[in-house]
Each structure stands twice: as C-alpha cells, then as structure tokens.
C-alpha cells in the first residue's frame, strides 16, 4: 500500500514538472508581448496550483498511514 502511494506521489510530481516546463515557452512569448500566451500561462498556473494541491493531499494521506 505504501509503495503504491509513493509511486502515485512520484507520478504526480513528474506531471507537475512537465506542466511547469510546458508553461515556459508561453511565458517567454508573453514577455515578448504576446497577450494570448499570457492567457495560456495564467490558465496553466491555475492548473499548476490544482496539481500542487493534489500532491499535498497524497503526501498527507501517505504520512497518516505511515
């Protein structure tokens, strides 16, 4: 059970890193004046916040069962 939760935590962390990397291109475009890229970055940041929240929940759940 603990191994499954550790795996889930690692998987969610990997997903979070991929999301951050995907936002970088749009962030650069936004800095250079592309307003649409800014909209995509803000949307991605909201998704990032939700993903980080899920990581916290999984981590807390894992700690309670240890």
trRosetta pair geometry for C-beta under 8 A, 3 or more apart (Angstrom, degrees):
i j d omega theta_ij theta_ji phi_ij phi_ji
1 4 5.8 -54 -153 31 30 112
1 5 6.7 24 152 -13 64 105
1 65 7.0 -103 126 155 123 146
2 5 5.7 -56 -151 39 35 109
2 6 6.3 38 150 -22 67 105
2 62 7.0 96 -142 -152 74 91
2 65 6.8 -167 -89 109 85 116
2 66 6.8 84 -117 -93 126 80
3 6 5.6 -52 -146 35 32 113
3 7 6.3 35 153 -20 64 105
4 7 5.7 -54 -151 36 30 113
4 8 6.4 32 150 -20 64 105
5 8 5.4 -50 -146 35 35 114
5 9 6.3 38 153 -21 66 103
5 58 6.7 173 -165 -177 88 92
5 61 6.8 -142 -141 104 133 102
5 62 4.4 163 144 -98 136 102
5 65 7.2 140 -14 54 165 139
6 9 5.6 -52 -148 35 32 112
6 10 6.4 31 152 -16 64 105
6 62 7.0 109 -68 -136 60 143
7 10 5.8 -55 -148 38 31 110
7 11 6.2 33 153 -21 65 107
8 11 5.6 -53 -146 36 31 113
8 12 6.3 28 156 -17 65 106
8 58 5.7 -142 116 -152 111 139
9 12 6.0 -55 -146 38 29 108
9 13 6.4 31 153 -21 63 107
9 55 6.8 90 -146 -148 74 79
9 58 5.1 179 -88 125 80 126
9 59 6.1 93 -122 -77 125 72
9 62 6.4 -26 -50 -33 135 154
10 13 5.6 -54 -147 35 32 113
10 14 6.4 34 153 -21 65 103
11 14 5.7 -53 -152 34 31 112
11 15 6.5 33 150 -19 64 104
12 15 5.5 -51 -149 35 35 114
12 16 6.4 40 150 -23 65 103
12 51 6.9 176 -174 -175 92 88
12 54 6.0 -138 -151 110 139 108
12 55 5.0 176 125 -90 128 84
12 58 6.1 148 15 18 156 156
13 16 5.6 -51 -151 32 33 115
13 17 6.6 33 151 -18 64 103
13 55 6.4 91 -74 -123 69 131
14 17 5.8 -53 -151 34 33 111
14 18 6.5 34 151 -19 65 104
15 18 5.7 -54 -150 35 33 112
15 19 6.4 36 151 -21 65 105
15 51 6.4 -139 111 -154 107 133
16 19 5.7 -53 -150 34 32 113
16 20 6.6 33 152 -19 64 104
16 48 7.0 92 -148 -144 82 76
16 51 5.0 168 -95 133 87 127
16 52 6.5 92 -126 -76 133 68
16 55 6.5 -14 -46 -47 144 140
17 20 5.7 -51 -149 34 34 112
17 21 6.4 32 153 -17 65 106
18 21 5.7 -56 -149 38 32 111
18 22 6.3 32 153 -21 65 107
19 22 5.7 -56 -148 35 30 111
19 23 6.7 31 154 -22 63 105
19 44 6.6 171 180 -171 93 99
19 47 6.4 -141 -155 111 138 110
19 48 5.5 172 128 -92 131 84
19 51 6.1 149 12 18 162 165
20 23 5.9 -57 -155 30 32 112
20 24 7.2 47 148 -40 61 94
20 48 6.7 86 -76 -119 73 128
21 24 5.8 -37 -161 2 39 119
22 25 7.2 -47 -173 21 41 103
22 26 7.9 24 143 2 64 108
22 44 6.9 -153 98 -139 99 141
23 26 5.8 -67 -161 47 49 106
23 27 5.8 53 146 -30 80 108
23 40 8.0 -178 -129 128 71 88
23 41 5.7 94 -163 -129 98 74
23 44 4.5 173 -96 123 109 150
23 45 7.1 93 -131 -60 151 70
23 48 7.2 -25 -39 -52 150 134
24 27 5.5 -55 -146 33 31 115
24 28 6.6 31 157 -19 65 102
25 28 5.9 -55 -154 33 31 109
25 29 6.5 30 149 -17 64 107
26 29 5.4 -52 -147 38 37 114
26 30 6.2 40 152 -23 68 104
26 34 8.0 -114 -158 92 64 125
26 37 4.2 -175 -163 -166 77 91
26 38 7.7 -180 159 -60 98 23
26 40 4.6 -109 -149 91 154 119
26 41 4.8 -171 115 -62 115 86
26 44 7.0 135 56 2 145 145
27 30 5.6 -53 -148 35 31 112
27 31 6.5 35 152 -21 64 102
27 37 7.4 -155 -56 151 15 112
27 41 5.3 104 -80 -110 70 136
28 31 5.7 -50 -150 32 32 113
28 32 6.6 23 153 -10 63 109
29 32 5.8 -66 -154 44 31 107
29 34 4.1 -33 156 43 94 139
29 37 3.6 -177 95 -91 116 170
30 33 7.7 168 -174 28 30 10
30 34 5.7 -86 -86 68 40 79
30 35 7.4 76 -130 -108 78 22
30 37 4.2 -142 -58 100 78 104
30 38 4.0 116 -130 -70 123 75
30 41 5.6 -56 -25 -8 152 142
34 37 4.0 56 103 7 114 116
34 38 7.1 171 101 -16 64 81
35 38 5.4 -48 -158 28 42 118
35 39 6.9 45 147 -20 67 97
36 39 5.6 -47 -156 29 39 113
36 40 6.7 38 147 -16 66 102
37 40 5.5 -53 -151 38 38 112
37 41 6.3 42 149 -23 68 103
38 41 5.5 -49 -146 33 34 113
38 42 6.4 32 156 -17 65 103
39 42 6.0 -55 -150 36 30 108
39 43 6.4 30 152 -17 64 107
40 43 5.7 -55 -147 39 32 112
40 44 6.1 33 153 -19 65 108
41 44 5.6 -58 -148 39 30 112
41 45 6.3 33 153 -23 65 104
42 45 5.6 -50 -146 32 32 114
42 46 6.8 36 153 -19 62 99
43 46 5.8 -52 -157 31 34 111
43 47 6.7 31 147 -14 64 104
44 47 5.4 -54 -151 38 38 112
44 48 6.1 45 148 -25 68 104
45 48 5.1 -46 -144 33 36 119
45 49 6.5 43 153 -23 64 98
46 49 5.6 -47 -151 30 33 114
46 50 6.7 32 150 -16 62 103
47 50 5.7 -54 -151 37 35 111
47 51 6.2 35 151 -19 67 107
48 51 5.7 -54 -145 37 31 111
48 52 6.2 32 155 -19 65 106
49 52 5.8 -54 -147 36 29 111
49 53 6.4 33 151 -22 62 106
50 53 5.6 -53 -151 33 32 116
50 54 6.7 34 150 -20 64 102
51 54 5.7 -51 -153 32 34 113
51 55 6.7 38 148 -21 64 101
52 55 5.5 -49 -152 31 37 114
52 56 6.7 40 149 -20 65 101
53 56 5.6 -50 -154 32 35 114
53 57 6.6 36 149 -19 65 103
54 57 5.5 -51 -150 34 36 113
54 58 6.4 34 154 -17 67 104
55 58 5.8 -54 -147 38 32 109
55 59 6.1 33 154 -19 65 110
56 59 5.7 -58 -147 39 28 113
56 60 6.2 27 157 -18 65 107
57 60 5.9 -55 -146 37 28 108
57 61 6.2 29 155 -19 63 109
58 61 5.7 -56 -148 37 30 114
58 62 6.3 32 153 -20 64 107
59 62 5.7 -55 -149 35 30 112
59 63 6.4 28 154 -19 64 106
60 63 5.7 -54 -146 36 32 111
60 64 6.4 34 155 -22 65 105
61 64 5.9 -54 -150 32 29 111
61 65 6.7 16 157 -10 63 109
62 65 6.2 -67 -151 41 30 103
62 66 6.5 37 153 -34 65 105
63 66 5.7 -49 -149 20 34 116
